[in-house]
Amino acid sequence: MDEQKFTDWIDKWLRDELTETERLEFETLRRSDPILDQRARDQQQLARAMRLYGQRTDFRKRLNRIHAELDMEAVRQEAQEASAPAEEPARKGRVRQLWQTYRPILAVAASVAVFTTFGTLMLMRQYQSSHKQQEQYSMLRRDLQAIRRSQNAILQDLNARERALQMNPGQVAGSSFLLSPDGYLVTNTHIVQDADSVYIQSTKGDIYKAKVVYTNKAYDLAILQVRDDSSFRARTALPYGFEAGPSDLGERVFTLGFPRDEVVYGEGYLSSQTGYRGDSTAYQVAISVNPGNSGGPLLDEKGNVIGIISGKQTSTEGATFAIKTDVLFRTISGIPTDSLKGSPIRMSRKNGLAKLPRKEQIKKIQESVFMVKVFKQEK
């Protein structure tokens, strides 16, 4: 949606000025987009901190007024003492009366001032920490302008196969892998967003045109399908299976992806049952990844797919995040039938890799892993 419109909605939400229709649409948008939801909560925290700061300033002004009154009274009493020493008992009585009058106010004001000071500091620190953590999450897509030479070679191949292609150089690259033998693949939404054309490239260099048939922004999953490309040959079966059950901490895992123009292997272990900031739909994995790995498969030792690589935490070495396979199953089941013009997506749990050594597993899996190239129309 329009950036300014969402910002205006946040301001009206904080002032409780949203209409019922706007409120329902605003809450629906927050539930569907975690990033926008975090923005709204951050703005709410900042507004609360500013209110506390205002209260603190107001109490400080009140204290200053009280102190000024006390000082003026003391001056008057000193003047009276100098001119009429005999009135000492009366002066002390008036000072005590003044102290008794203002003592409750001073006590409350001092307490509230201390509370608001520490409250403001804590909220500001929480707000800054939240923004710092957001900046630490890195989506692992690759900027193709940094690899222009190989990109130009790909464009020449594409132009040879499709003369009508008039585009800018591709802007984003990532990874994907087959969900079914007939050409359905999965990658991340942040890789294919705003794409005018999407192509996939095999480890052998073969290039196929793909179409985005479904995206789920909340889970950062996108489903692709190879369409209208007679050169693509459907497999009889995939070598790996999909495991929707939870995996154990410490389990050895590995991944294949395209941080470069050739497939790259990485291995590590499952380090947490939850992902970034406690996300229950993802794993944290101790494995080294780089931009371009997004959308690649995460597999266990037996060769079962247990997740999809999506990002990493920049402040922690080897803290990689992968969307769990059971979320992928739920995403597939939620695709409208009219979006799949061909046969439905059938993800198999059968695995033919369990008894093979790792090198043989990799040889078979890499034939089903593809680089994703995203192109945009020239403006």
C-alpha positions as CSV (number, residue, x, y, z in Angstrom):
1,M,0.0,0.0,0.0
2,D,1.0,3.7,-0.2
3,E,3.8,4.5,2.3
4,Q,2.3,7.8,3.3
5,K,-1.2,6.3,3.8
6,F,0.1,3.7,6.2
7,T,2.1,6.4,8.1
8,D,-1.1,8.5,8.3
9,W,-3.0,5.5,9.6
10,I,-0.4,5.0,12.4
11,D,-0.8,8.6,13.5
12,K,-4.6,8.3,13.5
13,W,-4.4,5.0,15.3
14,L,-2.3,6.5,18.1
15,R,-4.8,9.3,18.4
16,D,-7.7,6.8,18.3
17,E,-9.1,8.6,15.2
18,L,-9.4,5.7,12.8
19,T,-12.9,4.9,11.5
20,E,-14.2,1.4,12.0
21,T,-13.4,0.5,8.3
22,E,-9.9,2.0,8.5
23,R,-9.3,0.2,11.8
24,L,-10.3,-3.2,10.4
25,E,-8.2,-2.7,7.3
26,F,-5.3,-1.4,9.4
27,E,-5.4,-4.4,11.8
28,T,-5.6,-6.9,8.8
29,L,-2.6,-5.3,7.2
30,R,-0.6,-5.5,10.4
31,R,-1.4,-9.2,10.8
32,S,-0.4,-10.0,7.2
33,D,2.9,-8.0,7.3
34,P,5.2,-8.4,10.3
35,I,7.4,-5.5,9.2
36,L,4.5,-3.0,9.1
37,D,3.3,-4.4,12.4
38,Q,6.7,-3.8,14.0
39,R,6.7,-0.2,12.6
40,A,3.4,0.5,14.2
41,R,4.5,-0.9,17.6
42,D,7.8,1.1,17.4
43,Q,5.8,4.3,16.8
44,Q,3.5,3.5,19.7
45,Q,6.5,3.0,22.0
46,L,8.1,6.3,20.8
47,A,4.8,8.2,21.4
48,R,4.6,6.7,24.9
49,A,8.1,7.8,25.6
50,M,7.4,11.3,24.4
51,R,4.3,11.5,26.7
52,L,6.4,10.5,29.7
53,Y,8.9,13.1,28.8
54,G,6.2,15.7,28.6
55,Q,4.9,14.7,32.1
56,R,8.5,14.9,33.4
57,T,8.9,18.4,32.0
58,D,5.6,19.5,33.4
59,F,6.5,18.3,36.9
60,R,9.8,20.0,36.7
61,K,8.0,23.3,36.0
62,R,5.7,22.7,39.0
63,L,8.7,22.0,41.2
64,N,10.4,25.2,40.0
65,R,7.3,27.2,40.9
66,I,7.1,25.7,44.4
67,H,10.8,26.3,45.0
68,A,10.4,29.9,43.9
69,E,7.5,30.4,46.3
70,L,9.5,28.8,49.2
71,D,12.5,31.1,48.4
72,M,10.3,34.2,48.3
73,E,8.8,33.2,51.6
74,A,12.2,32.7,53.2
75,V,13.3,36.1,51.9
76,R,10.2,37.8,53.4
77,Q,10.8,36.0,56.7
78,E,14.5,37.0,56.8
79,A,13.5,40.6,56.3
80,Q,10.9,40.4,59.0
81,E,13.5,38.8,61.3
82,A,16.0,41.7,60.7
83,S,13.3,44.3,61.4
84,A,11.5,42.6,64.2
85,P,13.4,39.8,66.0
86,A,10.6,39.5,68.5
87,E,8.4,37.8,65.8
88,E,10.7,34.7,65.6
89,P,8.1,32.2,66.9
90,A,5.5,33.5,64.4
91,R,8.0,33.3,61.5
92,K,8.9,29.7,62.3
93,G,5.2,28.9,62.5
94,R,4.6,30.3,59.0
95,V,7.5,28.4,57.6
96,R,6.3,25.1,59.1
97,Q,2.8,25.8,57.8
98,L,4.2,26.4,54.3
99,W,6.2,23.2,54.5
100,Q,3.2,21.2,55.7
101,T,1.2,22.6,52.8
102,Y,3.7,21.7,50.1
103,R,5.2,18.5,51.5
104,P,2.7,16.1,49.9
105,I,3.0,17.9,46.5
106,L,6.8,17.8,46.7
107,A,6.9,14.1,47.6
108,V,4.5,13.1,44.8
109,A,6.3,15.4,42.3
110,A,9.7,13.9,43.2
111,S,8.4,10.3,42.9
112,V,6.7,10.9,39.6
113,A,9.8,12.8,38.3
114,V,12.0,9.8,39.1
115,F,9.5,7.3,37.6
116,T,9.1,9.2,34.4
117,T,12.8,9.8,34.0
118,F,13.7,6.1,34.3
119,G,10.6,5.1,32.3
120,T,11.5,7.4,29.5
121,L,15.1,6.1,29.4
122,M,13.9,2.5,29.3
123,L,11.4,3.1,26.5
124,M,13.9,5.0,24.4
125,R,16.5,2.3,24.9
126,Q,13.9,-0.4,24.0
127,Y,12.9,1.7,20.9
128,Q,16.5,2.1,19.8
129,S,17.2,-1.6,20.5
130,S,14.2,-2.7,18.4
131,H,15.5,-0.6,15.4
132,K,19.0,-1.9,15.8
133,Q,17.7,-5.5,15.8
134,Q,15.7,-4.8,12.7
135,E,18.8,-3.6,11.0
136,Q,20.7,-6.8,12.0
137,Y,18.4,-9.0,9.9
138,S,19.7,-9.4,6.4
139,M,17.6,-10.9,3.5
140,L,20.0,-13.0,1.4
141,R,19.2,-11.9,-2.1
142,R,22.1,-10.9,-4.4
143,D,22.6,-7.7,-6.3
144,L,23.3,-8.7,-9.9
145,Q,24.9,-5.4,-10.8
146,A,27.9,-6.5,-8.9
147,I,28.3,-9.4,-11.4
148,R,27.6,-7.6,-14.6
149,R,29.9,-9.8,-16.8
150,S,28.2,-13.1,-16.1
151,Q,24.8,-11.3,-16.3
152,N,25.4,-10.0,-19.7
153,A,26.2,-13.6,-20.9
154,I,22.9,-14.7,-19.5
155,L,21.1,-11.9,-21.2
156,Q,22.7,-12.8,-24.6
157,D,21.4,-16.3,-24.1
158,L,17.9,-15.1,-23.2
159,N,17.8,-12.7,-26.2
160,A,18.8,-15.6,-28.5
161,R,15.8,-17.6,-27.2
162,E,13.3,-14.8,-26.9
163,R,13.9,-11.8,-29.3
164,A,11.0,-9.8,-27.8
165,L,12.7,-9.5,-24.4
166,Q,13.3,-5.7,-23.8
167,M,14.5,-5.3,-20.2
168,N,17.0,-3.7,-17.9
169,P,19.7,-5.9,-16.5
170,G,18.4,-8.2,-13.8
171,Q,18.5,-6.6,-10.3
172,V,18.1,-9.6,-7.9
173,A,19.4,-13.1,-7.8
174,G,18.6,-15.9,-5.3
175,S,18.0,-19.6,-5.1
176,S,15.1,-22.0,-5.5
177,F,14.4,-25.7,-5.7
178,L,11.8,-28.1,-7.0
179,L,8.7,-28.9,-5.0
180,S,7.4,-31.4,-7.5
181,P,8.8,-33.2,-10.6
182,D,6.6,-31.2,-13.0
183,G,8.1,-27.8,-12.5
184,Y,6.8,-26.2,-9.4
185,L,9.5,-24.5,-7.3
186,V,9.8,-22.5,-4.1
187,T,11.9,-19.4,-3.3
188,N,11.5,-16.3,-1.1
189,T,9.0,-13.5,-1.7
190,H,11.7,-10.8,-1.2
191,I,13.6,-12.2,-4.2
192,V,10.7,-12.0,-6.7
193,Q,8.8,-9.0,-5.4
194,D,8.0,-6.4,-8.1
195,A,9.4,-8.7,-10.8
196,D,8.2,-8.3,-14.4
197,S,10.0,-11.5,-15.5
198,V,11.6,-14.3,-13.6
199,Y,14.0,-16.9,-15.0
200,I,15.7,-19.9,-13.4
201,Q,19.0,-21.3,-14.3
202,S,20.2,-24.9,-13.6
203,T,23.6,-25.9,-12.4
204,K,24.3,-26.9,-16.0
205,G,23.6,-23.4,-17.3
206,D,20.1,-24.2,-18.8
207,I,17.7,-21.3,-18.5
208,Y,13.9,-21.5,-18.2
209,K,11.2,-18.9,-17.9
210,A,9.2,-19.1,-14.7
211,K,6.0,-17.5,-13.5
212,V,5.2,-16.5,-9.9
213,V,1.9,-18.3,-9.2
214,Y,1.6,-17.5,-5.5
215,T,3.3,-15.4,-2.7
216,N,2.9,-15.4,1.0
217,K,4.5,-12.2,2.4
218,A,3.9,-13.1,6.0
219,Y,6.1,-16.2,5.7
220,D,8.3,-14.8,2.9
221,L,7.5,-17.7,0.5
222,A,6.9,-17.6,-3.2
223,I,5.8,-20.4,-5.5
224,L,7.1,-20.5,-9.1
225,Q,6.2,-22.6,-12.0
226,V,8.0,-23.3,-15.3
227,R,5.5,-22.5,-18.0
228,D,5.5,-22.5,-21.8
229,D,9.0,-23.8,-22.0
230,S,9.3,-27.0,-24.1
231,S,13.0,-27.4,-23.2
232,F,12.2,-28.1,-19.6
233,R,12.0,-31.8,-18.9
234,A,9.8,-33.0,-16.0
235,R,11.5,-35.4,-13.6
236,T,10.0,-38.8,-12.8
237,A,10.6,-38.1,-9.1
238,L,12.6,-35.8,-6.8
239,P,15.6,-37.3,-5.0
240,Y,14.7,-35.7,-1.6
241,G,11.6,-35.8,0.5
242,F,9.9,-33.1,2.6
243,E,9.9,-33.5,6.3
244,A,7.2,-31.5,8.1
245,G,8.0,-32.7,11.6
246,P,10.2,-30.8,14.0
247,S,14.0,-31.4,13.9
248,D,16.2,-31.7,16.9
249,L,18.7,-29.2,18.3
250,G,22.2,-30.1,17.2
251,E,21.1,-32.0,14.2
252,R,23.6,-31.8,11.3
253,V,22.2,-30.0,8.3
254,F,23.4,-28.7,4.9
255,T,22.3,-26.4,2.1
256,L,22.9,-25.7,-1.6
257,G,22.5,-22.3,-3.1
258,F,23.8,-19.6,-5.4
259,P,25.8,-16.9,-3.7
260,R,28.0,-17.1,-6.8
261,D,27.2,-18.1,-10.4
262,E,27.8,-21.8,-9.5
263,V,26.1,-23.8,-6.8
264,V,27.8,-23.6,-3.4
265,Y,27.5,-26.2,-0.6
266,G,27.4,-25.3,3.1
267,E,26.9,-27.4,6.2
268,G,26.3,-26.8,9.9
269,Y,23.8,-27.7,12.7
270,L,20.4,-26.7,14.0
271,S,21.1,-24.2,16.8
272,S,17.6,-23.1,17.8
273,Q,14.0,-24.2,17.3
274,T,13.0,-20.6,16.7
275,G,14.2,-18.0,14.2
276,Y,14.8,-14.3,14.3
277,R,13.5,-12.7,17.5
278,G,11.8,-15.9,18.6
279,D,9.9,-16.6,15.3
280,S,8.3,-20.0,15.8
281,T,7.9,-20.5,12.0
282,A,11.6,-20.7,11.4
283,Y,14.8,-22.4,12.6
284,Q,18.1,-20.8,13.5
285,V,21.0,-22.6,12.0
286,A,24.7,-22.4,12.6
287,I,25.8,-22.3,9.0
288,S,27.7,-19.9,6.7
289,V,25.5,-18.3,4.0
290,N,25.8,-15.2,1.8
291,P,23.6,-13.0,-0.4
292,G,22.2,-15.4,-3.1
293,N,21.5,-18.3,-0.7
294,S,17.9,-17.1,0.0
295,G,15.4,-19.7,-1.3
296,G,17.8,-22.6,-1.1
297,P,16.8,-25.9,0.6
298,L,17.9,-26.8,4.2
299,L,18.3,-30.6,4.4
300,D,19.0,-33.0,7.3
301,E,21.7,-35.7,7.2
302,K,19.3,-38.1,5.5
303,G,18.5,-35.7,2.7
304,N,15.0,-34.6,3.9
305,V,14.1,-30.9,3.2
306,I,13.4,-29.4,6.6
307,G,13.4,-25.7,5.7
308,I,14.0,-22.9,3.2
309,I,16.9,-20.4,3.8
310,S,15.6,-16.9,4.2
311,G,18.1,-14.6,6.0
312,K,20.8,-14.2,8.6
313,Q,21.6,-12.0,11.6
314,T,24.5,-9.7,10.6
315,S,25.7,-9.1,14.1
316,T,26.2,-12.8,14.9
317,E,28.5,-15.0,12.8
318,G,26.8,-18.1,11.4
319,A,23.2,-17.2,12.7
320,T,21.2,-18.2,9.7
321,F,17.4,-18.5,9.5
322,A,15.3,-21.0,7.6
323,I,11.5,-21.2,7.2
324,K,10.2,-24.5,8.5
325,T,8.8,-27.1,6.0
326,D,5.5,-27.4,7.8
327,V,4.9,-23.7,7.0
328,L,5.6,-24.5,3.4
329,F,3.0,-27.3,3.5
330,R,0.5,-24.8,5.0
331,T,1.3,-22.3,2.3
332,I,0.8,-24.9,-0.5
333,S,-2.6,-25.9,0.9
334,G,-3.7,-22.3,1.0
335,I,-3.1,-21.6,-2.7
336,P,-6.4,-21.0,-4.6
337,T,-7.1,-23.7,-7.1
338,D,-7.5,-21.3,-10.0
339,S,-3.9,-20.1,-9.4
340,L,-2.6,-23.5,-10.4
341,K,-3.7,-23.9,-14.0
342,G,-1.9,-27.1,-14.3
343,S,-1.9,-30.1,-11.9
344,P,-1.9,-29.4,-8.2
345,I,1.4,-29.4,-6.3
346,R,2.2,-32.8,-4.8
347,M,5.1,-32.7,-2.4
348,S,6.5,-36.2,-1.6
349,R,7.8,-37.4,1.7
350,K,9.7,-40.2,0.0
351,N,13.4,-39.9,0.2
352,G,16.0,-41.8,-1.9
353,L,19.1,-40.2,-0.3
354,A,19.1,-41.7,3.2
355,K,21.7,-44.4,2.6
356,L,24.0,-42.4,0.2
357,P,27.2,-40.7,1.3
358,R,27.1,-36.9,1.3
359,K,28.9,-36.5,-2.0
360,E,26.4,-38.7,-3.8
361,Q,23.5,-36.8,-2.1
362,I,24.8,-33.5,-3.4
363,K,25.2,-34.8,-6.9
364,K,21.5,-35.8,-7.0
365,I,20.1,-32.8,-5.1
366,Q,21.9,-30.1,-7.2
367,E,20.0,-31.1,-10.3
368,S,16.8,-29.8,-8.6
369,V,18.3,-26.6,-7.3
370,F,18.2,-23.5,-9.5
371,M,19.4,-19.9,-9.5
372,V,16.6,-17.3,-9.7
373,K,17.1,-14.2,-11.9
374,V,14.6,-11.3,-11.6
375,F,14.2,-8.7,-14.3
376,K,12.2,-5.4,-14.5
377,Q,10.9,-3.4,-17.3
378,E,12.9,-0.3,-18.2
379,K,11.2,2.9,-17.0
